[in-house]
Amino acid sequence: MFKVILAALLSLVLGSAAAASDPAAELDAANKLVSSLHPQEGKISLPGAIATLDLPPNFRYLDPADSGRLLEAWAIRPARIRWA
């Protein structure tokens, strides 16, 4: 279910960014990105062992590399995000 929702969101974002493109190609690109992600569930040890997450069944965690690729696909540049 996670991958279906993520693919749908990506196709919407990619579709709005390039309206003149081929919708089938956009959906294919979104599906390829989603299938390349590695969502984790359950107990997750964060990088650097700074904390451990115990995720409920309906939550998934993407590591920093996957999160960065997802943000790039959504046209959000991770370097521009200020968390504090």
KOLGU-4560 file (N, C-alpha, C; in nm, 3 decimals, padded with zeros to 5 digits):
<recs>
<n_xx: 00.081 n_yy: -00.118 n_zz: 00.000 ca_xx: 00.000 ca_yy: 00.000 ca_zz: 00.000 c_xx: 00.086 c_yy: 00.126 c_zz: 00.000 mol: A seq: 1 type: MET>
<n_xx: 00.196 n_yy: 00.122 n_zz: 00.078 ca_xx: 00.287 ca_yy: 00.235 ca_zz: 00.084 c_xx: 00.340 c_yy: 00.270 c_zz: -00.054 mol: A seq: 2 type: PHE>
<n_xx: 00.381 n_yy: 00.169 n_zz: -00.130 ca_xx: 00.437 ca_yy: 00.194 ca_zz: -00.262 c_xx: 00.333 c_yy: 00.247 c_zz: -00.359 mol: A seq: 3 type: LYS>
<n_xx: 00.210 n_yy: 00.202 n_zz: -00.348 ca_xx: 00.103 ca_yy: 00.251 ca_zz: -00.436 c_xx: 00.076 c_yy: 00.398 c_zz: -00.410 mol: A seq: 4 type: VAL>
<n_xx: 00.066 n_yy: 00.435 n_zz: -00.282 ca_xx: 00.040 ca_yy: 00.575 ca_zz: -00.247 c_xx: 00.157 c_yy: 00.662 c_zz: -00.289 mol: A seq: 5 type: ILE>
<n_xx: 00.279 n_yy: 00.617 n_zz: -00.263 ca_xx: 00.397 ca_yy: 00.694 ca_zz: -00.299 c_xx: 00.407 c_yy: 00.712 c_zz: -00.450 mol: A seq: 6 type: LEU>
<n_xx: 00.379 n_yy: 00.608 n_zz: -00.527 ca_xx: 00.382 ca_yy: 00.618 ca_zz: -00.673 c_xx: 00.277 c_yy: 00.717 c_zz: -00.722 mol: A seq: 7 type: ALA>
<n_xx: 00.160 n_yy: 00.714 n_zz: -00.663 ca_xx: 00.054 ca_yy: 00.807 ca_zz: -00.703 c_xx: 00.095 c_yy: 00.951 c_zz: -00.674 mol: A seq: 8 type: ALA>
<n_xx: 00.152 n_yy: 00.975 n_zz: -00.556 ca_xx: 00.197 ca_yy: 01.110 ca_zz: -00.523 c_xx: 00.309 c_yy: 01.156 c_zz: -00.615 mol: A seq: 9 type: LEU>
<n_xx: 00.403 n_yy: 01.068 n_zz: -00.643 ca_xx: 00.512 ca_yy: 01.103 ca_zz: -00.732 c_xx: 00.462 c_yy: 01.133 c_zz: -00.873 mol: A seq: 10 type: LEU>
<n_xx: 00.366 n_yy: 01.056 n_zz: -00.921 ca_xx: 00.315 ca_yy: 01.081 ca_zz: -01.055 c_xx: 00.243 c_yy: 01.215 c_zz: -01.062 mol: A seq: 11 type: SER>
<n_xx: 00.174 n_yy: 01.252 n_zz: -00.953 ca_xx: 00.110 ca_yy: 01.384 ca_zz: -00.950 c_xx: 00.213 c_yy: 01.496 c_zz: -00.952 mol: A seq: 12 type: LEU>
<n_xx: 00.318 n_yy: 01.481 n_zz: -00.872 ca_xx: 00.422 ca_yy: 01.584 ca_zz: -00.866 c_xx: 00.497 c_yy: 01.591 c_zz: -00.998 mol: A seq: 13 type: VAL>
<n_xx: 00.538 n_yy: 01.477 n_zz: -01.049 ca_xx: 00.610 ca_yy: 01.476 ca_zz: -01.176 c_xx: 00.522 c_yy: 01.525 c_zz: -01.289 mol: A seq: 14 type: LEU>
<n_xx: 00.396 n_yy: 01.491 n_zz: -01.284 ca_xx: 00.303 ca_yy: 01.534 ca_zz: -01.388 c_xx: 00.282 c_yy: 01.683 c_zz: -01.387 mol: A seq: 15 type: GLY>
<n_xx: 00.274 n_yy: 01.744 n_zz: -01.270 ca_xx: 00.254 ca_yy: 01.888 ca_zz: -01.264 c_xx: 00.381 c_yy: 01.964 c_zz: -01.301 mol: A seq: 16 type: SER>
<n_xx: 00.496 n_yy: 01.901 n_zz: -01.281 ca_xx: 00.622 ca_yy: 01.967 ca_zz: -01.314 c_xx: 00.648 c_yy: 01.967 c_zz: -01.464 mol: A seq: 17 type: ALA>
<n_xx: 00.595 n_yy: 01.868 n_zz: -01.533 ca_xx: 00.618 ca_yy: 01.857 ca_zz: -01.677 c_xx: 00.488 c_yy: 01.817 c_zz: -01.745 mol: A seq: 18 type: ALA>
<n_xx: 00.395 n_yy: 01.911 n_zz: -01.756 ca_xx: 00.262 ca_yy: 01.881 ca_zz: -01.807 c_xx: 00.263 c_yy: 01.833 c_zz: -01.951 mol: A seq: 19 type: ALA>
<n_xx: 00.362 n_yy: 01.874 n_zz: -02.030 ca_xx: 00.366 ca_yy: 01.837 ca_zz: -02.171 c_xx: 00.426 c_yy: 01.698 c_zz: -02.192 mol: A seq: 20 type: ALA>
<n_xx: 00.475 n_yy: 01.635 n_zz: -02.087 ca_xx: 00.538 ca_yy: 01.503 ca_zz: -02.098 c_xx: 00.434 c_yy: 01.393 c_zz: -02.117 mol: A seq: 21 type: SER>
<n_xx: 00.484 n_yy: 01.277 n_zz: -02.147 ca_xx: 00.401 ca_yy: 01.158 ca_zz: -02.163 c_xx: 00.361 c_yy: 01.105 c_zz: -02.025 mol: A seq: 22 type: ASP>
<n_xx: 00.231 n_yy: 01.099 n_zz: -01.994 ca_xx: 00.187 ca_yy: 01.051 ca_zz: -01.862 c_xx: 00.235 c_yy: 00.909 c_zz: -01.830 mol: A seq: 23 type: PRO>
<n_xx: 00.238 n_yy: 00.823 n_zz: -01.931 ca_xx: 00.284 ca_yy: 00.685 ca_zz: -01.907 c_xx: 00.431 c_yy: 00.684 c_zz: -01.868 mol: A seq: 24 type: ALA>
<n_xx: 00.511 n_yy: 00.769 n_zz: -01.929 ca_xx: 00.654 ca_yy: 00.776 ca_zz: -01.896 c_xx: 00.673 c_yy: 00.832 c_zz: -01.755 mol: A seq: 25 type: ALA>
<n_xx: 00.589 n_yy: 00.929 n_zz: -01.717 ca_xx: 00.598 ca_yy: 00.986 ca_zz: -01.583 c_xx: 00.562 c_yy: 00.882 c_zz: -01.478 mol: A seq: 26 type: GLU>
<n_xx: 00.458 n_yy: 00.805 n_zz: -01.504 ca_xx: 00.419 ca_yy: 00.700 ca_zz: -01.410 c_xx: 00.526 c_yy: 00.593 c_zz: -01.401 mol: A seq: 27 type: LEU>
<n_xx: 00.587 n_yy: 00.559 n_zz: -01.513 ca_xx: 00.696 ca_yy: 00.461 ca_zz: -01.515 c_xx: 00.814 c_yy: 00.511 c_zz: -01.432 mol: A seq: 28 type: ASP>
<n_xx: 00.849 n_yy: 00.640 n_zz: -01.448 ca_xx: 00.960 ca_yy: 00.697 ca_zz: -01.370 c_xx: 00.928 c_yy: 00.696 c_zz: -01.221 mol: A seq: 29 type: ALA>
<n_xx: 00.803 n_yy: 00.729 n_zz: -01.187 ca_xx: 00.763 ca_yy: 00.727 ca_zz: -01.046 c_xx: 00.769 c_yy: 00.585 c_zz: -00.990 mol: A seq: 30 type: ALA>
<n_xx: 00.722 n_yy: 00.488 n_zz: -01.066 ca_xx: 00.726 ca_yy: 00.348 ca_zz: -01.021 c_xx: 00.869 c_yy: 00.299 c_zz: -01.003 mol: A seq: 31 type: ASN>
<n_xx: 00.959 n_yy: 00.339 n_zz: -01.092 ca_xx: 01.100 ca_yy: 00.299 ca_zz: -01.079 c_xx: 01.162 c_yy: 00.356 c_zz: -00.952 mol: A seq: 32 type: LYS>
<n_xx: 01.131 n_yy: 00.484 n_zz: -00.925 ca_xx: 01.185 ca_yy: 00.546 ca_zz: -00.804 c_xx: 01.131 c_yy: 00.475 c_zz: -00.681 mol: A seq: 33 type: LEU>
<n_xx: 01.001 n_yy: 00.453 n_zz: -00.676 ca_xx: 00.940 ca_yy: 00.387 ca_zz: -00.560 c_xx: 00.997 c_yy: 00.248 c_zz: -00.540 mol: A seq: 34 type: VAL>
<n_xx: 01.015 n_yy: 00.174 n_zz: -00.646 ca_xx: 01.068 ca_yy: 00.037 ca_zz: -00.631 c_xx: 01.215 c_yy: 00.036 c_zz: -00.590 mol: A seq: 35 type: SER>
<n_xx: 01.285 n_yy: 00.148 n_zz: -00.609 ca_xx: 01.426 ca_yy: 00.155 ca_zz: -00.568 c_xx: 01.443 c_yy: 00.197 c_zz: -00.422 mol: A seq: 36 type: SER>
<n_xx: 01.334 n_yy: 00.244 n_zz: -00.359 ca_xx: 01.342 ca_yy: 00.285 ca_zz: -00.219 c_xx: 01.338 c_yy: 00.162 c_zz: -00.129 mol: A seq: 37 type: LEU>
<n_xx: 01.392 n_yy: 00.177 n_zz: -00.009 ca_xx: 01.399 ca_yy: 00.066 ca_zz: 00.086 c_xx: 01.332 c_yy: 00.107 c_zz: 00.217 mol: A seq: 38 type: HIS>
<n_xx: 01.199 n_yy: 00.112 n_zz: 00.218 ca_xx: 01.130 ca_yy: 00.148 ca_zz: 00.342 c_xx: 01.151 c_yy: 00.041 c_zz: 00.449 mol: A seq: 39 type: PRO>
<n_xx: 01.177 n_yy: 00.087 n_zz: 00.570 ca_xx: 01.200 ca_yy: -00.005 ca_zz: 00.681 c_xx: 01.083 c_yy: 00.006 c_zz: 00.778 mol: A seq: 40 type: GLN>
<n_xx: 01.058 n_yy: -00.100 n_zz: 00.851 ca_xx: 00.949 ca_yy: -00.101 ca_zz: 00.949 c_xx: 00.995 c_yy: -00.169 c_zz: 01.076 mol: A seq: 41 type: GLU>
<n_xx: 00.917 n_yy: -00.149 n_zz: 01.182 ca_xx: 00.951 ca_yy: -00.211 ca_zz: 01.310 c_xx: 01.052 c_yy: -00.128 c_zz: 01.387 mol: A seq: 42 type: GLY>
<n_xx: 01.151 n_yy: -00.196 n_zz: 01.446 ca_xx: 01.256 ca_yy: -00.127 ca_zz: 01.523 c_xx: 01.365 c_yy: -00.081 c_zz: 01.427 mol: A seq: 43 type: LYS>
<n_xx: 01.390 n_yy: 00.049 n_zz: 01.428 ca_xx: 01.489 ca_yy: 00.110 ca_zz: 01.339 c_xx: 01.593 c_yy: 00.181 c_zz: 01.424 mol: A seq: 44 type: ILE>
<n_xx: 01.719 n_yy: 00.148 n_zz: 01.402 ca_xx: 01.829 ca_yy: 00.220 ca_zz: 01.467 c_xx: 01.872 c_yy: 00.332 c_zz: 01.373 mol: A seq: 45 type: SER>
<n_xx: 01.861 n_yy: 00.455 n_zz: 01.419 ca_xx: 01.896 ca_yy: 00.570 ca_zz: 01.335 c_xx: 02.046 c_yy: 00.577 c_zz: 01.313 mol: A seq: 46 type: LEU>
<n_xx: 02.088 n_yy: 00.637 n_zz: 01.201 ca_xx: 02.232 ca_yy: 00.649 ca_zz: 01.172 c_xx: 02.307 c_yy: 00.714 c_zz: 01.289 mol: A seq: 47 type: PRO>
<n_xx: 02.422 n_yy: 00.661 n_zz: 01.316 ca_xx: 02.503 ca_yy: 00.710 ca_zz: 01.426 c_xx: 02.455 c_yy: 00.660 c_zz: 01.561 mol: A seq: 48 type: GLY>
<n_xx: 02.359 n_yy: 00.569 n_zz: 01.559 ca_xx: 02.303 ca_yy: 00.511 ca_zz: 01.682 c_xx: 02.255 c_yy: 00.619 c_zz: 01.779 mol: A seq: 49 type: ALA>
<n_xx: 02.198 n_yy: 00.727 n_zz: 01.724 ca_xx: 02.152 ca_yy: 00.835 ca_zz: 01.811 c_xx: 02.017 c_yy: 00.805 c_zz: 01.876 mol: A seq: 50 type: ILE>
<n_xx: 01.942 n_yy: 00.713 n_zz: 01.817 ca_xx: 01.811 ca_yy: 00.675 ca_zz: 01.873 c_xx: 01.762 c_yy: 00.549 c_zz: 01.803 mol: A seq: 51 type: ALA>
<n_xx: 01.664 n_yy: 00.488 n_zz: 01.864 ca_xx: 01.596 ca_yy: 00.374 ca_zz: 01.804 c_xx: 01.448 c_yy: 00.407 c_zz: 01.793 mol: A seq: 52 type: THR>
<n_xx: 01.392 n_yy: 00.385 n_zz: 01.676 ca_xx: 01.249 ca_yy: 00.406 ca_zz: 01.655 c_xx: 01.178 c_yy: 00.272 c_zz: 01.661 mol: A seq: 53 type: LEU>
<n_xx: 01.062 n_yy: 00.271 n_zz: 01.723 ca_xx: 00.978 ca_yy: 00.152 ca_zz: 01.724 c_xx: 00.850 c_yy: 00.191 c_zz: 01.651 mol: A seq: 54 type: ASP>
<n_xx: 00.848 n_yy: 00.168 n_zz: 01.520 ca_xx: 00.739 ca_yy: 00.216 ca_zz: 01.436 c_xx: 00.616 c_yy: 00.126 c_zz: 01.443 mol: A seq: 55 type: LEU>
<n_xx: 00.499 n_yy: 00.187 n_zz: 01.448 ca_xx: 00.376 ca_yy: 00.106 ca_zz: 01.441 c_xx: 00.362 c_yy: 00.047 c_zz: 01.301 mol: A seq: 56 type: PRO>
<n_xx: 00.275 n_yy: -00.051 n_zz: 01.284 ca_xx: 00.265 ca_yy: -00.122 ca_zz: 01.155 c_xx: 00.236 c_yy: -00.035 c_zz: 01.033 mol: A seq: 57 type: PRO>
<n_xx: 00.170 n_yy: 00.078 n_zz: 01.050 ca_xx: 00.134 ca_yy: 00.159 ca_zz: 00.934 c_xx: 00.235 c_yy: 00.270 c_zz: 00.903 mol: A seq: 58 type: ASN>
<n_xx: 00.352 n_yy: 00.270 n_zz: 00.967 ca_xx: 00.456 ca_yy: 00.369 ca_zz: 00.940 c_xx: 00.577 c_yy: 00.301 c_zz: 00.878 mol: A seq: 59 type: PHE>
<n_xx: 00.648 n_yy: 00.377 n_zz: 00.793 ca_xx: 00.772 ca_yy: 00.330 ca_zz: 00.732 c_xx: 00.878 c_yy: 00.438 c_zz: 00.749 mol: A seq: 60 type: ARG>
<n_xx: 01.003 n_yy: 00.395 n_zz: 00.753 ca_xx: 01.117 ca_yy: 00.485 ca_zz: 00.766 c_xx: 01.202 c_yy: 00.474 c_zz: 00.640 mol: A seq: 61 type: TYR>
<n_xx: 01.243 n_yy: 00.591 n_zz: 00.586 ca_xx: 01.339 ca_yy: 00.595 ca_zz: 00.476 c_xx: 01.470 c_yy: 00.651 c_zz: 00.530 mol: A seq: 62 type: LEU>
<n_xx: 01.580 n_yy: 00.584 n_zz: 00.499 ca_xx: 01.709 ca_yy: 00.633 ca_zz: 00.546 c_xx: 01.742 c_yy: 00.766 c_zz: 00.476 mol: A seq: 63 type: ASP>
<n_xx: 01.847 n_yy: 00.836 n_zz: 00.521 ca_xx: 01.878 ca_yy: 00.967 ca_zz: 00.465 c_xx: 01.898 c_yy: 00.967 c_zz: 00.313 mol: A seq: 64 type: PRO>
<n_xx: 01.960 n_yy: 00.864 n_zz: 00.259 ca_xx: 01.984 ca_yy: 00.860 ca_zz: 00.114 c_xx: 01.851 c_yy: 00.847 c_zz: 00.038 mol: A seq: 65 type: ALA>
<n_xx: 01.765 n_yy: 00.755 n_zz: 00.081 ca_xx: 01.635 ca_yy: 00.740 ca_zz: 00.016 c_xx: 01.549 c_yy: 00.864 c_zz: 00.034 mol: A seq: 66 type: ASP>
<n_xx: 01.553 n_yy: 00.922 n_zz: 00.154 ca_xx: 01.475 ca_yy: 01.044 ca_zz: 00.179 c_xx: 01.520 c_yy: 01.156 c_zz: 00.086 mol: A seq: 67 type: SER>
<n_xx: 01.650 n_yy: 01.171 n_zz: 00.068 ca_xx: 01.703 ca_yy: 01.274 ca_zz: -00.021 c_xx: 01.657 c_yy: 01.254 c_zz: -00.164 mol: A seq: 68 type: GLY>
<n_xx: 01.659 n_yy: 01.129 n_zz: -00.212 ca_xx: 01.615 ca_yy: 01.103 ca_zz: -00.349 c_xx: 01.466 c_yy: 01.132 c_zz: -00.365 mol: A seq: 69 type: ARG>
<n_xx: 01.387 n_yy: 01.100 n_zz: -00.262 ca_xx: 01.244 ca_yy: 01.127 ca_zz: -00.267 c_xx: 01.217 c_yy: 01.277 c_zz: -00.267 mol: A seq: 70 type: LEU>
<n_xx: 01.287 n_yy: 01.350 n_zz: -00.183 ca_xx: 01.270 ca_yy: 01.496 ca_zz: -00.180 c_xx: 01.312 c_yy: 01.559 c_zz: -00.312 mol: A seq: 71 type: LEU>
<n_xx: 01.419 n_yy: 01.510 n_zz: -00.372 ca_xx: 01.462 ca_yy: 01.560 ca_zz: -00.503 c_xx: 01.353 c_yy: 01.535 c_zz: -00.608 mol: A seq: 72 type: GLU>
<n_xx: 01.292 n_yy: 01.418 n_zz: -00.604 ca_xx: 01.185 ca_yy: 01.387 ca_zz: -00.700 c_xx: 01.066 c_yy: 01.479 c_zz: -00.681 mol: A seq: 73 type: ALA>
<n_xx: 01.044 n_yy: 01.523 n_zz: -00.558 ca_xx: 00.935 ca_yy: 01.616 ca_zz: -00.529 c_xx: 00.979 c_yy: 01.760 c_zz: -00.550 mol: A seq: 74 type: TRP>
<n_xx: 01.100 n_yy: 01.779 n_zz: -00.605 ca_xx: 01.157 ca_yy: 01.912 ca_zz: -00.633 c_xx: 01.180 c_yy: 01.991 c_zz: -00.505 mol: A seq: 75 type: ALA>
<n_xx: 01.211 n_yy: 01.922 n_zz: -00.397 ca_xx: 01.248 ca_yy: 01.987 ca_zz: -00.271 c_xx: 01.396 c_yy: 01.958 c_zz: -00.251 mol: A seq: 76 type: ILE>
<n_xx: 01.476 n_yy: 02.058 n_zz: -00.249 ca_xx: 01.620 ca_yy: 02.041 ca_zz: -00.233 c_xx: 01.654 c_yy: 02.026 c_zz: -00.085 mol: A seq: 77 type: ARG>
<n_xx: 01.702 n_yy: 01.908 n_zz: -00.042 ca_xx: 01.732 ca_yy: 01.886 ca_zz: 00.099 c_xx: 01.829 c_yy: 01.989 c_zz: 00.158 mol: A seq: 78 type: PRO>
<n_xx: 01.921 n_yy: 02.040 n_zz: 00.079 ca_xx: 02.017 ca_yy: 02.137 ca_zz: 00.131 c_xx: 01.949 c_yy: 02.267 c_zz: 00.172 mol: A seq: 79 type: ALA>
<n_xx: 01.831 n_yy: 02.297 n_zz: 00.117 ca_xx: 01.760 ca_yy: 02.420 ca_zz: 00.150 c_xx: 01.674 c_yy: 02.407 c_zz: 00.275 mol: A seq: 80 type: ARG>
<n_xx: 01.655 n_yy: 02.288 n_zz: 00.324 ca_xx: 01.567 ca_yy: 02.268 ca_zz: 00.439 c_xx: 01.643 c_yy: 02.301 c_zz: 00.566 mol: A seq: 81 type: ILE>
<n_xx: 01.582 n_yy: 02.385 n_zz: 00.648 ca_xx: 01.639 ca_yy: 02.418 ca_zz: 00.780 c_xx: 01.547 c_yy: 02.360 c_zz: 00.885 mol: A seq: 82 type: ARG>
<n_xx: 01.597 n_yy: 02.271 n_zz: 00.965 ca_xx: 01.516 ca_yy: 02.201 ca_zz: 01.063 c_xx: 01.503 c_yy: 02.276 c_zz: 01.194 mol: A seq: 83 type: TRP>
<n_xx: 01.588 n_yy: 02.372 n_zz: 01.218 ca_xx: 01.579 ca_yy: 02.445 ca_zz: 01.346 c_xx: 01.594 c_yy: 02.593 c_zz: 01.324 mol: A seq: 84 type: ALA>
</recs>
